[in-house]
Amino acid sequence: MTPALANARRLVVKIGSALLVDPDAAAPRADWLAGLAADIAALRARRVEVLVVSSGAIALARRALGLTAARLRLEEKQAAAAVGQIRLAQAWSEALSAQGLLAAQLLLTLDDTEDRRRYLNARETLTTLLGFGCVPVINENDSVATAEIRFGDNDRLAARVAAMVQADVLVLLSDIDGLYTADPRRDPTARHLPEVARLTPAIEAMGGEPPPGYSSGGMRTKLAAARIATGAGCAMAIALGHVEHPLRALEAGARCTWFLPAEGRPARQQWILGSLAPLGVLSVDAGAAAALARGRSLLPAGVRGVTGQFERGDPVEIRGPAGQGLARGLSAYASADASRIIGHRSEEIEAILGWRGRDELVHRDDLVLL
């Protein structure tokens, strides 16, 4: 059955800058935000726990700092984020407190969700805040994140948060009412897809380039978010945000696209699958690809190429003979050592490296099929 907000017990809502910030006034859209806060209060009254992932910090500070260029340098974004986070937090605090709700702010970087210990710490903090009845408002910590440790968009951050807290539903409020077979602004024959049961290569090919302006997302990042969220057993909706009371409208049946959740995975597999920044690629032959499909580990003998630089325990992507993505996993060897042992049998590893590690390049316990 198609998911619905009425069945959710824990909900994550993502709001982009283009929805929250009035570019002419360089200020929050107060009336729209008040309506969304009322929607959140109505859900909380039904004992639905709500978390918000909100963009807008940089957009709120542009004018104050005189940053008028379409594209900002990283250090300019960091400075704007430092100023704008105060304004963003204040806007959310005022809107939610008007509904009798207590806002809490949490800033995350990509590293906070890629490192297992920090991931668990963030999860505990969010769970505790929900237990106190707070509405956590989450954003990327742009003021300290370097280019290498940034999400770069809040769609995938929202999906990682949804997986982290085991949410039932993730809603991406957008400037479009869901996924189309092509960009409807350019192709009048594009068809709206009300439901996506599984993320196939054909579905993922429908993602386009990010739109201009404040937004750093676009359909491509929303589909990446869908893979993370649905892989963690969370349903996801892409819904139109440019309406009053957008969550109420969605609950009343407004047109959107629902991505159906996959079967629940163990928490460790969810974390591996949701890894946003694989540091390398292992290219395998047909025999290894078949073995992976049967639930086997990846042995060095079946690997034909190693790209990227990574250390033992880092996330890598495994690709088949045609370059297709097969799996994500944690490498048992650093890239330099992996490059030396690929194509060889496991019993040869000690002779090649001078020491004996694991027989597998990626053990099946550290591997998740796509």
Phi, psi and omega in degrees: 000147178296133179297167179206151178298331182299335182264357184282144171246340176217121189234136172247131180240128178252131180237128180271166181301320184296334177277318190274332188249130172277110186294333180288320181267348185053042183218161177297147173283091191300315182294317180296317181295323177297320178295319178294320177298323177294322176298316180297319179297322179295321177292317179298328179294338177263015178068027172272124177279131186236132172240144182243132170249113191238126168276180173124344185299311183294317180298325181288341184255353185305307185295318182300329181261002179069029181266095186255352181294148181296322180241130182258151172288158183304315182294329176290320176298320181294319178295316179297321179297321180298322178282315187289332180300325179296316181292320180295314179298321179295318180298316180291320180299317181292317182294318182284323180295331176296339177258010180077022182248149181257120179273147174227142181252137175222127179252130183235152168245170177303320180300327181295336180255346178273327177279124188300317183294316180291326175301313181293323178296316179297320179298317180295320179298313181296318180297321179294317178299318178297323178297331177277359179085013180281162170250100179294133175247117191244142175213163175288142181277070186296337185288344180236345185286133174274172181302327184283340184241027178258144167293313182088346176204151182269356174296309181288327174300316180298320179294320178294322177296317179300318178292320182300317185261007180056051178289154176279323187220139170242129178243121174261105176282129192223181175268011179221151187269029175135194182268135175244160179294339175206174180292112184294342178284343181244335185236106182292347179268001182299137180254139176282138178252108182287338184210137176237114183280330184207140180277098179265166175303326179295321177293315182294333179291346180282350178289139180249194179280154178300144179286161178287169177101208184290328187294140175246014184258250187104172185294330180300314181288332178292323177289325174296321177295321180298321179297317180294311185293309183293328176295337178266008179083020182250129174287150180226140177237139167256118187225157180289128180261341184280051175221156174290141180053063186296326179287323176297319179297318179297319180293332181276359176107016178302148183295137180200181171242125175261132173256120187282142182288146172282170175301144182303138178249155173303152185303321181294320178294322177301317181294316179296314182295325182279002180304124186268346187224069174304134186269354180199174180229133173251118179264127187242162178273177184297324180295317178294321179299318179294320179296320178298319180297334178271006178089018181272165173283166177265116180266153181302327185300332183268002183263132183252346180198151178231127174233153182092170178240123181210161178252170177302131180093354180281154179285140177225157174257142178250125183240147181278184184301329180267008180086005181283144177290129181249320188198165168242147179198176178253122185286138177276354181223151172292159185301322180297317179287321179300320180297332182278331187259350182296145183084356182250157177286154184300326181289351179268352187302314184297320180293326182282315185267340183087003176207160185252117174255212180286155176290332186261144172285320171224116180286149183298334177288342180251025188223138178228127179287145178278000000 
